[in-house]
Amino acid sequence: MPLRDADHDAAPLAAQSDLPFEETLAKIRSLLPEKLHRPQVGIVCGSGLHTLAAAIRDIIEVPYASIPGFGKSTVPGHKSALAFGLIGPGEGVPAVVMLGRLHPYEGHKLSTVVYPIRVMARLGVKNLIITNAAGALNKDIAVGTIVVIQDHIALPNLTGMNPLLGPPVGPEYPRFLPLSAAYSASLRRLAFLAAHKLQLGRDALAEGVYAWVSGPTYETPAEGRMLRNAGADVVGMSTIPEVLAGKEEGLEVLVLSLVTNMVVIPDKYRSIREEVEAELAGKAVARRAEEVVSHEEVLLIGKQKAEVMKSLVEKIVDLIARAA
């Protein structure tokens, strides 16, 4: 006998029970002392930025491999564990840190990529600080700058690779999530106040738009030029799925992008035709070295700026606690 329309509607939602939230939470809490059971702040570490864990005291690491529902981070510069502990002076703020994120280009399903964010929300997190390593499209943003993201362009989202595709996690979740205010104005304000209190130079931080691309290839010059012309200031291969899940879970979201390289966008392409014609005419030809970006370069800048990023995040968490 065919299912009634209501049964058709209910069946996909029932499939969401496959997400093992209760098992996940029980496992995590079984490994933690009571004071760390309900973290208030969640932090996601980008490439080379897992040293943010140094801001935590009384730290307890829980490997992803031991947590039901979690994938494994395989990218160099990313550890594969959650770190729980306290951040800030006095009693400190309970926090949970992802020491390495999950990416779709590693082969993870988008539901797996954002599962840690959903778990953070169920643990009690209200404020989510996401960090990443990014390439600069804007010529005025120098390598080493921390960009406070104010908006994004997500090409995968627009072309069928959106983490919110499919049935909602539950009936109380919005079917159509508004993103015009995806990035918390109050947390962005705290980021600049924190930089002031740390006496960072004005050029240490910037504001900008993040472009999400799926990776794992770096952008071609034409792709970089297109993103720049579309209004993006930095580009990376992560973050936006976590932003969407965080917003859907009702979290305040802040994204800090550390610029680790300039995207290769030459003003003029090398013309092989002109070189050949010059050779045939007997003229000397000066061949330019091709510019390339490497993950090693990304990790190096991450290492160099790790202390600044750690201090900034630590101060932001302190200000969050004071504002509560």
C-alpha positions as CSV (number, residue, x, y, z in Angstrom):
1,M,0.0,0.0,0.0
2,P,1.5,3.4,-1.0
3,L,2.5,5.8,1.8
4,R,0.3,8.8,2.4
5,D,1.7,12.3,1.8
6,A,2.2,12.8,5.5
7,D,4.2,9.6,5.7
8,H,6.4,10.8,2.8
9,D,7.0,14.0,4.8
10,A,7.9,12.2,8.0
11,A,10.3,9.6,6.5
12,P,13.2,11.9,5.6
13,L,13.1,13.5,9.1
14,A,13.2,10.2,10.8
15,A,16.5,9.5,8.9
16,Q,18.1,12.3,11.0
17,S,18.1,9.9,13.9
18,D,21.2,8.5,12.3
19,L,23.1,11.4,13.9
20,P,24.3,9.8,17.1
21,F,24.1,13.0,19.3
22,E,23.2,11.2,22.6
23,E,26.0,8.7,22.1
24,T,28.5,11.4,21.2
25,L,27.6,13.6,24.2
26,A,27.7,10.7,26.6
27,K,31.1,9.6,25.4
28,I,32.6,13.1,25.6
29,R,31.2,13.8,29.1
30,S,32.4,10.5,30.4
31,L,36.0,11.7,29.7
32,L,35.7,15.1,31.3
33,P,35.4,16.6,34.8
34,E,32.1,18.2,35.7
35,K,33.4,21.7,35.3
36,L,34.1,21.1,31.6
37,H,30.8,19.5,30.7
38,R,29.2,22.7,29.4
39,P,31.7,24.8,27.5
40,Q,30.6,28.4,26.7
41,V,32.9,29.1,23.8
42,G,33.8,26.9,20.8
43,I,36.9,27.5,18.7
44,V,37.8,25.9,15.4
45,C,41.6,25.9,14.5
46,G,42.7,26.5,10.9
47,S,45.8,25.2,9.2
48,G,48.8,25.6,11.4
49,L,46.8,27.2,14.1
50,H,46.2,24.3,16.5
51,T,48.7,26.0,18.9
52,L,45.6,28.0,20.0
53,A,45.2,25.2,22.4
54,A,48.1,26.8,24.3
55,A,45.6,29.4,25.5
56,I,43.8,26.6,27.5
57,R,44.7,25.4,30.9
58,D,43.5,22.2,32.6
59,I,43.4,20.8,29.1
60,I,42.0,17.4,28.2
61,E,42.3,16.2,24.6
62,V,39.7,13.8,23.2
63,P,40.8,12.2,19.9
64,Y,38.2,12.4,17.1
65,A,38.7,8.6,16.6
66,S,37.2,8.0,20.1
67,I,34.0,10.1,19.5
68,P,31.0,8.5,17.8
69,G,30.0,10.4,14.6
70,F,33.3,12.3,14.2
71,G,35.5,12.0,11.1
72,K,39.3,12.1,11.0
73,S,41.3,15.2,10.0
74,T,44.0,14.2,7.5
75,V,45.4,17.6,6.4
76,P,49.0,18.5,7.5
77,G,48.9,21.2,10.1
78,H,45.6,19.9,11.6
79,K,45.5,17.6,14.7
80,S,42.5,15.3,15.0
81,A,41.1,16.0,18.5
82,L,38.9,18.1,20.6
83,A,40.6,20.0,23.5
84,F,38.5,21.0,26.5
85,G,39.7,23.4,29.2
86,L,39.6,26.9,30.7
87,I,40.5,30.1,29.0
88,G,41.2,33.5,30.6
89,P,41.9,34.9,34.1
90,G,40.4,33.9,37.3
91,E,38.2,30.8,37.2
92,G,38.4,30.9,33.4
93,V,35.8,30.3,30.7
94,P,35.0,26.6,29.8
95,A,35.9,26.1,26.2
96,V,36.2,23.4,23.5
97,V,38.6,23.7,20.7
98,M,38.7,21.7,17.4
99,L,42.4,21.0,16.9
100,G,41.9,20.5,13.2
101,R,38.8,20.7,11.1
102,L,37.2,18.4,8.6
103,H,37.0,19.3,4.9
104,P,34.8,18.1,2.1
105,Y,37.9,17.7,-0.1
106,E,39.2,15.0,2.3
107,G,36.2,12.9,1.3
108,H,34.0,13.8,4.3
109,K,30.3,14.3,3.8
110,L,29.1,17.8,4.6
111,S,27.0,16.4,7.4
112,T,30.3,15.0,8.9
113,V,32.1,18.3,8.4
114,V,29.6,20.2,10.4
115,Y,28.8,17.5,13.0
116,P,31.3,18.8,15.5
117,I,29.6,22.3,15.4
118,R,26.3,20.7,16.1
119,V,27.8,18.8,19.0
120,M,29.4,22.0,20.4
121,A,25.9,23.6,20.4
122,R,24.5,20.6,22.3
123,L,27.3,20.8,24.8
124,G,26.3,24.3,25.7
125,V,28.4,26.5,23.4
126,K,26.9,29.9,22.6
127,N,29.8,31.7,20.9
128,L,31.7,30.1,18.1
129,I,35.1,31.5,17.0
130,I,36.3,30.0,13.7
131,T,39.9,30.6,12.4
132,N,41.4,29.7,9.1
133,A,44.3,30.3,6.8
134,A,43.4,32.2,3.7
135,G,44.9,33.7,0.5
136,A,44.6,37.4,-0.1
137,L,42.7,38.6,-3.2
138,N,42.7,42.2,-2.1
139,K,46.1,43.8,-2.9
140,D,45.8,46.1,0.1
141,I,45.7,43.2,2.6
142,A,49.2,42.0,3.4
143,V,50.4,38.6,4.4
144,G,50.1,38.2,8.1
145,T,47.0,40.3,8.5
146,I,44.1,38.8,10.5
147,V,40.9,39.6,8.6
148,V,37.6,39.8,10.6
149,I,35.1,38.4,8.2
150,Q,31.9,40.4,7.6
151,D,30.4,38.5,4.8
152,H,31.1,35.6,2.4
153,I,30.7,34.3,-1.2
154,A,30.2,30.6,-1.2
155,L,30.4,29.2,-4.7
156,P,29.8,25.6,-3.6
157,N,26.7,26.7,-1.7
158,L,25.3,28.3,-4.8
159,T,26.0,25.3,-7.0
160,G,24.6,22.4,-5.0
161,M,27.2,21.7,-2.3
162,N,25.4,23.2,0.8
163,P,25.6,21.5,4.2
164,L,22.0,22.3,4.8
165,L,20.7,20.4,1.8
166,G,18.3,17.6,2.6
167,P,15.9,17.3,5.5
168,P,16.4,19.6,8.5
169,V,18.1,18.2,11.6
170,G,14.8,18.5,13.4
171,P,11.3,20.0,13.0
172,E,12.3,23.1,15.0
173,Y,15.0,24.0,12.5
174,P,14.4,26.7,9.8
175,R,13.9,25.4,6.3
176,F,15.3,28.6,4.8
177,L,18.1,30.1,6.8
178,P,18.7,33.8,6.4
179,L,22.4,34.8,6.1
180,S,22.3,38.5,5.8
181,A,23.6,38.8,9.4
182,A,25.7,35.6,9.4
183,Y,28.6,37.2,11.2
184,S,28.0,38.5,14.7
185,A,28.4,42.2,14.9
186,S,28.9,42.0,18.7
187,L,31.7,39.5,18.4
188,R,33.4,41.4,15.6
189,R,33.3,44.5,17.9
190,L,35.0,42.4,20.6
191,A,37.7,41.4,18.1
192,F,38.7,45.0,17.5
193,L,38.4,45.9,21.1
194,A,40.7,42.9,21.9
195,A,43.3,44.1,19.4
196,H,43.2,47.5,20.9
197,K,43.7,46.1,24.5
198,L,46.6,44.0,23.2
199,Q,48.1,47.2,21.5
200,L,48.2,45.5,18.1
201,G,48.9,47.9,15.3
202,R,46.0,49.2,13.2
203,D,47.2,47.1,10.3
204,A,47.2,43.9,12.3
205,L,43.5,43.5,11.7
206,A,41.3,44.2,8.7
207,E,37.7,43.6,7.7
208,G,36.7,41.7,4.6
209,V,34.7,39.2,2.6
210,Y,35.7,35.5,2.5
211,A,35.2,33.4,-0.6
212,W,34.7,29.7,-0.1
213,V,36.0,27.3,-2.8
214,S,35.9,23.5,-2.4
215,G,39.6,22.9,-2.9
216,P,41.9,21.0,-2.8
217,T,43.5,22.9,-5.7
218,Y,44.6,26.5,-5.3
219,E,42.9,29.0,-7.5
220,T,44.0,29.7,-11.1
221,P,44.8,33.4,-11.8
222,A,41.5,33.7,-13.7
223,E,39.6,32.2,-10.8
224,G,41.3,34.5,-8.4
225,R,40.6,37.5,-10.6
226,M,36.9,36.5,-10.8
227,L,36.6,36.3,-7.0
228,R,38.3,39.6,-6.5
229,N,36.0,41.3,-9.1
230,A,33.0,39.7,-7.3
231,G,34.0,41.5,-4.1
232,A,36.0,38.9,-2.1
233,D,39.0,40.0,-0.1
234,V,40.3,36.5,0.9
235,V,39.7,33.0,-0.2
236,G,39.9,29.6,1.4
237,M,38.7,26.0,1.4
238,S,36.8,25.8,4.6
239,T,34.8,27.7,7.3
240,I,31.5,28.4,5.5
241,P,29.9,25.0,6.2
242,E,30.7,25.6,9.9
243,V,29.3,29.1,9.7
244,L,26.0,27.8,8.3
245,A,25.7,25.0,10.9
246,G,26.6,27.4,13.7
247,K,23.9,29.9,12.5
248,E,21.4,27.1,12.2
249,E,22.2,26.0,15.7
250,G,21.6,29.6,17.0
251,L,25.2,30.4,17.8
252,E,27.0,33.8,17.6
253,V,29.7,33.3,15.0
254,L,33.0,35.1,14.5
255,V,35.5,34.2,11.7
256,L,39.2,35.3,11.8
257,S,41.1,34.6,8.6
258,L,44.9,34.7,8.8
259,V,46.3,35.8,5.4
260,T,49.1,33.3,4.7
261,N,49.8,34.1,1.0
262,M,48.8,36.4,-1.8
263,V,46.7,34.7,-4.5
264,V,48.7,34.6,-7.8
265,I,46.9,37.1,-10.0
266,P,49.3,38.6,-12.5
267,D,48.5,41.9,-14.2
268,K,49.6,40.5,-17.5
269,Y,49.9,36.8,-18.5
270,R,53.2,35.5,-19.8
271,S,52.9,35.2,-23.6
272,I,54.5,32.1,-24.9
273,R,53.7,33.3,-28.4
274,E,55.6,36.5,-27.9
275,E,58.6,34.6,-26.5
276,V,58.7,32.2,-29.5
277,E,58.4,35.1,-32.0
278,A,61.3,36.9,-30.2
279,E,63.4,33.7,-30.3
280,L,62.7,33.3,-34.0
281,A,63.7,36.9,-34.6
282,G,67.0,36.3,-32.8
283,K,66.2,38.4,-29.7
284,A,67.1,37.5,-26.2
285,V,64.1,36.3,-24.1
286,A,64.0,36.8,-20.3
287,R,61.9,34.0,-18.9
288,R,60.0,34.8,-15.7
289,A,59.8,32.2,-13.0
290,E,56.2,31.0,-12.5
291,E,54.7,32.0,-9.1
292,V,53.1,29.2,-7.1
293,V,51.6,28.8,-3.7
294,S,52.4,25.9,-1.4
295,H,50.8,24.5,1.8
296,E,54.3,24.7,3.4
297,E,54.1,28.5,3.0
298,V,50.6,28.5,4.6
299,L,51.9,26.5,7.6
300,L,55.0,28.8,8.0
301,I,53.0,32.0,8.3
302,G,50.5,30.2,10.6
303,K,53.5,29.3,12.8
304,Q,54.9,32.8,12.7
305,K,51.5,34.4,13.7
306,A,50.4,31.7,16.1
307,E,51.2,33.7,19.2
308,V,49.3,36.8,18.0
309,M,46.3,34.7,17.0
310,K,46.4,32.9,20.4
311,S,46.5,36.2,22.3
312,L,43.7,37.7,20.3
313,V,41.4,34.8,20.7
314,E,42.2,34.6,24.4
315,K,41.4,38.2,24.9
316,I,38.1,37.9,22.9
317,V,37.0,35.0,25.1
318,D,37.8,37.2,28.2
319,L,35.7,40.0,26.8
320,I,32.9,37.6,26.0
321,A,32.9,36.5,29.6
322,R,32.9,40.1,30.9
323,A,30.0,41.0,28.6
324,A,27.9,38.1,29.8
